[in-house]
Amino acid sequence: MTNITNTRFNPSDFPKHKMISVNSIELEVFEAGKQNAKKPIVLCHGFPEHAFSWRYQIPALVEAGYHVIVPNQRGYGNSSCPTEVTDYDIQHLTGDLIALLDYYGYENATFMGHDWGANVVWRLAQLYPKRVNKIINLALPYQERGEKPWIEFMEEIFGGDFYFVHFNRKPGVADTILEENTAQFLRNIFRKNITPTVPEPGMLMINLARAEKSKGDPIMSESELAIFISAFNKSGFTGSINWYRNLDRNWHLLAGVNPIIQQDTLMIYGERDIIPKFERLSEFVPNVEVASLDCGHCIQQELPEETNQMILKWLERKNG
């Protein structure tokens, strides 16, 4: 199997983008394998990422017969960045994906998410179960809706400097710091096995932006990283951070929604990731298959070939 250390991707090989009007905004969408119209799969990136984070999966999925649709979700890249914080709640984020399916004329599709994208896919399956036929999620397991809103709960457990809480309680502070140090922040965070070992670990994002250099080998080349830097120089970070600022709103919006996800699901963890596994995952996702790879958080970029083989073998079995 090939490792990221000796696998490099030529950015010019990435699909060309097009702008699509959906759900009262515009999404920047990259697609490949349009000839494979019977098997759509939508790939949803995380934070602070870009559709380009799926560069290694797109050609493998096309070769396997899939029509691959990869949006930069709202707040990212050249996609719309609405000014209202509530325009980034889970209704809007999932609504964008449903509108994207409608644009292409698909009744349903397989959805694959990483990090925040995985969270959107989990909620998409809850809110629009008939539009999701299978799920593949990386790094972020299903988040149980407990008795207290998520930010309120995290603040009690981790304190006000935990970055989820900080984003909500001190609006604009992190946005400014990340935008003043965009290249440094992205170069630091996209490294293997990043852990919050710097002082004030709850301030992980701000610390990574201010640090001269992080430990760990980079997971992408400078030409690859330049795609992310250019995108965030254009969009800024406020739109993407606004996803976090809707967590408590999402908690309220999901009240009364069936928490059980019935679709066949593949959950892939990185064994070196700081995000813990959810041991009760099968209670909420009864048809889940759990797997893991020896890597950190950015699974599909750290071990692209291994990730592809795991995904394709699972899809082959589930498609019969």
FENTAMO-V70509 format. One record per backbone hydrogen bond with DSSP energy under -1.0 kcal/mol. CO is the residue of the C=O (numbers start at 1). NH is the residue of the N-H. E is the energy in kcal/mol with one decimal. If there is no record, write none. Layout:
# FENTAMO-V70509
<<CO,NH,E> <CO,NH,E>>
This chain:
# FENTAMO-V70509
<<3,6,-1.7> <10,13,-2.7> <11,14,-1.5> <18,29,-3.0> <20,27,-2.8> <22,25,-2.5> <25,22,-2.2> <26,80,-2.8> <27,20,-2.6> <28,72,-3.2> <29,18,-2.0> <30,70,-3.0> <32,68,-2.7> <33,36,-2.6> <35,37,-1.0> <36,39,-1.8> <39,67,-2.5> <40,110,-2.0> <41,69,-2.6> <42,112,-2.9> <44,114,-2.0> <46,49,-1.6> <50,53,-2.4> <51,54,-2.1> <52,55,-1.8> <54,58,-1.9> <57,61,-2.4> <58,62,-2.3> <59,63,-2.3> <60,64,-1.3> <61,66,-2.2> <62,65,-1.9> <67,41,-2.5> <68,32,-2.0> <69,43,-2.3> <70,30,-2.3> <73,76,-1.9> <76,79,-2.0> <80,75,-2.3> <84,87,-1.3> <85,88,-1.8> <86,89,-1.5> <89,93,-2.4> <90,94,-2.3> <91,95,-1.8> <92,96,-2.0> <93,97,-1.0> <94,98,-2.1> <95,99,-2.4> <96,100,-1.7> <97,101,-2.1> <98,102,-2.3> <99,103,-2.2> <100,104,-1.8> <101,106,-2.6> <109,133,-2.3> <110,42,-2.6> <111,136,-2.3> <112,44,-3.3> <113,138,-2.8> <114,117,-2.1> <115,119,-1.4> <116,120,-2.1> <117,121,-2.0> <118,122,-2.6> <119,123,-2.1> <120,124,-2.4> <121,125,-2.1> <122,126,-1.2> <123,127,-2.9> <124,128,-3.0> <128,131,-2.0> <131,109,-1.5> <134,111,-2.2> <135,266,-2.3> <136,113,-2.0> <137,268,-2.8> <138,115,-1.8> <138,140,-2.2> <144,146,-1.1> <149,153,-2.5> <150,154,-2.8> <151,155,-2.6> <152,156,-1.6> <153,157,-1.8> <154,158,-3.6> <155,159,-1.3> <159,162,-1.2> <162,166,-2.9> <163,167,-2.4> <165,169,-3.1> <166,170,-2.3> <170,173,-1.6> <172,176,-1.9> <173,177,-2.0> <174,178,-2.9> <175,179,-2.2> <176,180,-1.9> <181,185,-3.1> <182,186,-2.6> <183,187,-2.4> <184,188,-1.9> <185,189,-2.5> <186,190,-1.9> <189,191,-1.8> <190,219,-2.0> <195,197,-2.5> <200,203,-2.3> <201,204,-1.2> <202,163,-1.4> <203,207,-3.0> <204,208,-2.5> <205,209,-1.6> <206,210,-1.9> <207,211,-2.0> <217,192,-2.8> <221,225,-2.8> <222,226,-1.9> <224,227,-1.2> <225,229,-2.4> <226,230,-2.5> <227,231,-1.8> <228,232,-2.5> <229,233,-2.3> <230,234,-1.2> <231,235,-2.7> <232,236,-2.4> <237,241,-2.6> <238,242,-1.9> <241,245,-1.3> <243,246,-1.0> <244,247,-1.8> <246,250,-3.3> <247,251,-2.0> <248,252,-1.7> <249,253,-2.5> <250,254,-2.1> <252,255,-1.4> <254,257,-2.0> <264,135,-2.2> <265,289,-2.5> <266,137,-2.7> <267,291,-2.8> <268,139,-2.8> <269,293,-2.2> <270,273,-1.9> <278,281,-1.7> <280,283,-1.6> <281,284,-1.2> <281,285,-2.5> <284,261,-3.2> <285,288,-1.2> <287,265,-2.1> <289,267,-2.6> <291,269,-2.4> <293,271,-3.0> <293,295,-2.0> <295,272,-3.2> <297,299,-2.0> <298,301,-1.2> <298,302,-2.7> <299,303,-2.5> <302,4,-1.2> <303,307,-2.5> <304,308,-2.7> <305,309,-2.5> <306,310,-2.1> <307,311,-2.5> <308,312,-3.1> <309,313,-2.1> <310,314,-1.7> <311,315,-2.7> <312,316,-2.3> <313,317,-1.9> <314,318,-2.4> <315,319,-2.1>>
